[in-house]
């Protein structure tokens, strides 16, 4: 029941959720019986394409299967996450983008003695991360961390389930064609890739990359390191040390995780130029929203249908407010909202009801 409540918070309006709720108690009892007897099998997934910030496949498991994902996470998630380093972010309660940005800012201030000393940073990104995760490696990691036979069996069943065997495509083929072939789950061999969009995939990805976190912190002994999903940053006074760490990380990823870095997204430069991370840029004595993110927010608010204007604008006001220096961006966003006929509070942090005049 708790897993069902957790699942329905954000998925109640989906067709599979509505169908499940028509006879919720009976369906929950049936699901409970199948899990206990070991006869539960995943159902039909939905595949669609999102285009922002770049085209990618997203997979949505059936509502019934999402309940199982929450059930597994509720039982093993907190216990395993307690073993993660504090600088492992994303998909962990209390460790979202704001946590990651503040944490990196603290590290920058520490290594530069509050911007009084020069230092450098290395920023890396794993190539085609979700679709290239090796399930053989991840299966061994899960088996080691989950001692209970029943829960281990369920975790491995979810891991090895291939949604491509039973799915519905909900996007036009022309949109699917915009996703590069090497970024499609449908183009990977069966032992590679997790479906983007499921709670289980997000949790499994953190388990998978915990090996990298432990290597960097305990083998390389890097003091200033942080990771958000597959993006990670290391800081050091010496660029030569960062180069050495880069080569060691590259070798570790290839040998232990069968993964690789994206050369075009590997950045090594002085911290004083600004560190772009999780949508914000850490600059001397301030943290600002990435220019591309702010521009997209204004464009989106200017074109969103009137029915969704308030919700969308408030979401972006919240996003921009995460930066320490965001007044100019929020002022531009507020102007766009006012031109659409809504009101904005004096703090430029929230929009209210739509006025009666036409937009």
C-alpha positions, 0 to 999 in steps of 0.5 A, a space after each residue: 500500500 505504501 509503494 502504491 501511495 508513493 507511486 500514484 503521487 506523480 502518475 495518477 492521471 496516466 491511463 494505466 494508473 486510472 485503470 489500476 485504481 478502478 479496482 485498487 484493492 483487488 489489484 493490490 491483493 493480486 499483485 501482492 499474491 504474484 510477488 509472494 508466489 514469484 509469478 509476477 511479470 512486468 507488463 507493457 512499457 511506453 516509449 516516447 521521445 523528449 526533445 529538451 534539452 536534447 532528443 532522447 528516448 524515455 521509457 515508462 513502465 506500466 503503473 503496476 510495475 512502478 508500484 513494484 519498483 517503489 516496493 523494492 526501493 522502499 525496502 533496500 534503498 535507504 540501507 544502500 544509500 547510507 553507504 554512498 559518499 555524501 558527494 553522490 547526488 541525484 535521485 537521493 532525498 535531499 540531494 538534488 541540483 541545489 544540494 549539488 550546486 551548494 556543495 560544489 560551491 563550498 568545495 571551490 571556496 575551500 580549495 581557493 581559500 575563498 577565491 584568494 588562491 588559484 586552483 583548477 577543475 576537471 569536469 567529466 561526463 560518461 559517454 551515453 551513460 544509461 544506454 551503455 550500463 553493463 547489466 552483468 557488472 550491475 547484477 554483481 553489485 546488486 547481488 553483493 548488496 542485497 543479502 535477502 534471496 527474495 529481494 535480490 531475486 526481485 531486483 535482478 528480475 527488474 534489472 534484466 527485464 527488457 522493455 523492448 520486448 513489449 512496448 508501445 511507441 507514443 511518439 511520431 517516428 520522425 521524433 524517434 529518428 532525431 535520437 542518435 542511434 548510439 543513444 537509443 536503448 532499442 539499438 543496444 544489445 540485451 546486456 547493455 542499458 537501463 530504460 531512462 524514466 523508471 525509479 529503478 533505473 535511477 537507483 541502479 545507476 547510483 549503485 553502479 557509479 558508487 564504485 567510481 565514487 569509492 575509487 576516487 575518494 579512497 584510491 585516488 584520495 581526491 578531497 574535492 570531488 562531487 558527482 551528479 548522475 554521470 557528471 562529476 567534478 574534481 578540484 585541485 591546485 595542480 592541473 598536472 594532478 588533475 591530468 593524472 587523475 583523469 587517466 586513472 579514472 579512464 582506466 578504472 572505468 574501462 576495466 571495472 565498469 566497462 564505461 568510458 568518458 566523453 572526450 568532447 565534454 571533458 573540461 580542464 581549466 582554472 576555477 576562476 573562469 567559472 565551473 558549470 555544473 547542474 545548470 548553475 555556474 560557480 563564479 567568484 563570490 556568486 552562483 548564477 543560472 546557466 545562460 542557456 537555462 535562463 533563456 529557455 525558461 523565458 522562451 518556454 513561459 512566453 509560449 506555454 498555453 495559458 492554462 499551464 502558464 502559472 504552473 510553468 512560470 512558478 516552476 522556473 521562478 523556483 529554479 532561477 531562485 536557486 542561484 545566489 545572483 538571479 535577480 536579473 534573470 527573474 526580472 526578465 522572467 517576470 516581465 514575460 509573465 506580466 506581458 501574458 497578463 499574470 501578476 508577479 509578487 514583489 520578490 519576483 519569485 511567484 506568479 498568481 492568478 491570470 487577469 481577465 484581459 486577453 493575452 
